[in-house]
Amino acid sequence: MYRALNVDLIASMQEIVDEVVFYYKTDFDYDVREIQEKQNKEKLIDEEQYFLWIARSHGTCLFSERELFYANSWAQSACREYAHREKFFFIDVKDQEKLTGNIYYQTDSILKYGNFLTNDYPLAGYSVEFKSGCTQLCEVNELGTHQFIDFAQINGGMSKITRVIAEKDRIQLDARLAILRQERELYSKTVSFKKMMQFIKKGKK
């Protein structure tokens, strides 16, 4: 794994898109918007600071790093689908105003990362934010009920849905992620972003 430190994240990711992505480049516009929107807070929570980003020949995908460890999540599905033919990166936001931080280029198979496919956590429910400003916790089978739909309509519709795992699982996952990020810092090789781009172009492992 290679890492480039304290880079302009959006500009650097755009350069990767220009090199790797040939179709559906506008996917990246959604990635940028998601990262930018999550920075408009006084204090970032974990899922707003650490991301998994996939740059494919046919578009890009951005996920919270935590989603890798949620059973049957979109992040897991994407990793299974693209593991052996696409580029994977970890994006760590360090300065939310300047949008600078670290980019890690995952050169080993993403499927080996933290044993996320064999040691993941079942979904306990959803945290739903409504346009009215209120937030409600829902069980997995609640979202499609008439009662929930009526409540959503009264509150102007949904603005954001976040997957939630059990509290004991969340505590365990926090500890696992802290260790994985320490290992990422210890065992990745620091290079300039220019050098990282050379490795990306060559597909170097």
C-alpha positions as CSV (number, residue, x, y, z in Angstrom):
1,M,0.0,0.0,0.0
2,Y,1.2,3.5,-0.9
3,R,0.1,6.7,0.7
4,A,0.3,10.4,-0.3
5,L,0.0,12.8,2.7
6,N,-1.6,16.2,3.1
7,V,-2.8,16.4,-0.5
8,D,-5.7,18.4,-2.0
9,L,-8.2,15.5,-1.9
10,I,-10.6,16.7,-4.6
11,A,-7.9,17.7,-7.0
12,S,-5.9,14.5,-6.5
13,M,-9.0,12.3,-6.9
14,Q,-9.9,14.2,-10.1
15,E,-6.4,13.4,-11.4
16,I,-7.0,9.7,-10.7
17,V,-10.4,9.9,-12.4
18,D,-8.8,11.4,-15.5
19,E,-6.3,8.6,-15.6
20,V,-8.5,5.6,-14.7
21,V,-12.1,6.3,-15.6
22,F,-13.2,6.3,-19.2
23,Y,-17.0,6.3,-18.9
24,Y,-19.5,7.8,-16.5
25,K,-16.9,10.3,-15.1
26,T,-19.8,12.3,-13.8
27,D,-20.1,9.7,-11.0
28,F,-17.2,11.6,-9.4
29,D,-19.4,14.7,-9.1
30,Y,-21.6,12.8,-6.7
31,D,-18.6,11.7,-4.7
32,V,-17.3,15.3,-4.4
33,R,-20.7,16.5,-3.3
34,E,-21.0,13.8,-0.7
35,I,-17.6,14.6,0.8
36,Q,-18.2,18.3,0.8
37,E,-21.6,18.0,2.4
38,K,-20.3,15.9,5.2
39,Q,-17.6,18.5,6.1
40,N,-20.2,21.2,7.0
41,K,-20.2,20.4,10.7
42,E,-18.2,21.6,13.7
43,K,-16.9,18.1,14.4
44,L,-16.7,15.2,12.1
45,I,-17.9,11.8,13.1
46,D,-16.0,8.7,11.9
47,E,-18.1,8.0,8.8
48,E,-17.7,11.6,7.6
49,Q,-13.9,11.5,7.7
50,Y,-12.8,8.0,6.5
51,F,-13.9,6.7,3.1
52,L,-13.3,3.8,0.7
53,W,-13.2,5.0,-2.9
54,I,-13.3,2.8,-6.0
55,A,-12.1,4.2,-9.3
56,R,-13.3,2.0,-12.2
57,S,-13.1,2.2,-15.9
58,H,-16.9,2.8,-15.9
59,G,-17.3,5.3,-13.0
60,T,-16.5,5.7,-9.4
61,C,-18.0,4.6,-6.0
62,L,-17.6,6.2,-2.6
63,F,-18.5,4.6,0.7
64,S,-17.9,5.2,4.4
65,E,-15.1,2.9,5.4
66,R,-17.4,1.5,8.1
67,E,-19.8,0.2,5.5
68,L,-17.2,-2.5,4.6
69,F,-18.0,-4.2,7.9
70,Y,-21.8,-4.0,7.6
71,A,-23.2,-7.4,6.4
72,N,-24.6,-7.4,2.9
73,S,-23.9,-3.7,2.4
74,W,-23.4,-2.0,-1.0
75,A,-19.7,-1.6,-0.1
76,Q,-19.2,-5.3,0.4
77,S,-21.0,-6.0,-2.9
78,A,-18.9,-3.6,-4.8
79,C,-15.7,-5.0,-3.3
80,R,-16.7,-8.5,-4.3
81,E,-17.6,-7.4,-7.8
82,Y,-14.5,-5.2,-8.6
83,A,-11.8,-6.7,-6.3
84,H,-9.6,-8.1,-9.1
85,R,-9.9,-5.4,-11.8
86,E,-10.4,-2.0,-10.3
87,K,-8.4,0.6,-8.2
88,F,-9.2,0.9,-4.5
89,F,-8.3,3.9,-2.3
90,F,-8.8,4.9,1.3
91,I,-9.5,8.6,1.7
92,D,-8.8,10.2,5.1
93,V,-10.0,13.8,5.5
94,K,-7.6,15.7,7.9
95,D,-8.6,19.3,7.3
96,Q,-12.3,19.7,6.7
97,E,-12.1,23.4,5.6
98,K,-9.3,23.0,3.1
99,L,-10.4,19.4,2.2
100,T,-6.9,18.1,2.5
101,G,-5.8,14.8,3.8
102,N,-4.3,11.4,3.0
103,I,-4.9,9.1,0.1
104,Y,-3.9,5.4,0.4
105,Y,-3.6,3.3,-2.7
106,Q,-4.6,-0.3,-1.9
107,T,-2.2,-2.6,-3.8
108,D,-3.2,-5.8,-2.1
109,S,-6.5,-7.4,-2.7
110,I,-9.2,-5.4,-1.0
111,L,-10.8,-8.7,0.0
112,K,-8.0,-9.2,2.5
113,Y,-8.7,-5.9,4.4
114,G,-9.6,-6.5,8.0
115,N,-11.4,-9.9,7.2
116,F,-14.5,-7.8,6.6
117,L,-16.3,-10.5,4.6
118,T,-15.9,-13.2,7.3
119,N,-16.2,-11.0,10.4
120,D,-19.0,-8.4,9.7
121,Y,-22.0,-7.1,11.6
122,P,-25.7,-7.6,10.9
123,L,-27.9,-4.5,10.4
124,A,-29.9,-3.5,13.4
125,G,-31.9,-0.8,11.7
126,Y,-31.7,2.7,10.2
127,S,-31.3,6.3,11.4
128,V,-33.6,8.4,9.2
129,E,-33.2,12.1,8.9
130,F,-36.2,14.1,7.6
131,K,-36.4,17.4,5.8
132,S,-38.2,18.8,8.8
133,G,-35.0,18.4,10.8
134,C,-36.1,15.5,13.0
135,T,-34.4,12.1,13.2
136,Q,-35.9,8.7,13.9
137,L,-34.5,5.3,14.6
138,C,-36.3,2.5,12.7
139,E,-36.1,-1.2,12.7
140,V,-35.2,-3.0,9.5
141,N,-38.8,-3.9,8.7
142,E,-40.3,-0.5,9.5
143,L,-39.3,1.5,6.5
144,G,-42.0,0.3,4.1
145,T,-44.9,0.4,6.6
146,H,-47.9,2.8,6.1
147,Q,-47.1,4.3,9.5
148,F,-43.6,5.2,8.5
149,I,-44.6,6.6,5.1
150,D,-47.2,8.8,6.8
151,F,-44.7,10.0,9.3
152,A,-42.2,10.8,6.5
153,Q,-44.8,12.8,4.5
154,I,-45.7,14.8,7.6
155,N,-42.0,15.7,8.0
156,G,-41.4,16.7,4.4
157,G,-39.9,13.4,3.3
158,M,-36.6,11.8,4.0
159,S,-33.2,13.5,3.5
160,K,-30.8,10.9,4.6
161,I,-30.8,7.2,5.7
162,T,-27.9,5.8,7.7
163,R,-27.5,2.1,8.5
164,V,-27.2,1.3,12.2
165,I,-25.6,-1.8,13.9
166,A,-26.1,-2.9,17.5
167,E,-24.3,-0.8,20.1
168,K,-22.0,-3.7,21.2
169,D,-21.1,-4.2,17.6
170,R,-20.5,-0.5,17.1
171,I,-18.0,-0.4,20.0
172,Q,-16.2,-3.5,18.7
173,L,-16.1,-2.0,15.2
174,D,-14.7,1.3,16.5
175,A,-11.8,-0.6,18.1
176,R,-11.2,-2.7,14.9
177,L,-11.1,0.4,12.7
178,A,-8.7,2.2,15.1
179,I,-6.3,-0.8,14.8
180,L,-6.6,-1.0,11.0
181,R,-5.9,2.7,10.6
182,Q,-2.8,2.4,12.8
183,E,-1.6,-0.5,10.7
184,R,-2.4,1.4,7.5
185,E,-0.1,4.3,8.7
186,L,2.6,1.9,10.0
187,Y,2.9,-0.4,7.0
188,S,2.1,1.8,4.0
189,K,4.9,3.4,2.1
190,T,4.9,7.2,1.9
191,V,5.4,8.6,-1.6
192,S,4.6,11.9,-3.3
193,F,1.2,12.0,-5.1
194,K,3.1,12.3,-8.4
195,K,4.9,9.0,-7.6
196,M,1.6,7.4,-6.6
197,M,0.2,8.4,-10.0
198,Q,3.1,6.6,-11.7
199,F,2.3,3.5,-9.8
200,I,-1.4,3.8,-10.6
201,K,-0.6,4.2,-14.3
202,K,1.6,1.1,-14.3
203,G,-0.8,-0.9,-12.1
204,K,2.1,-1.5,-9.7
205,K,1.5,-3.8,-6.8
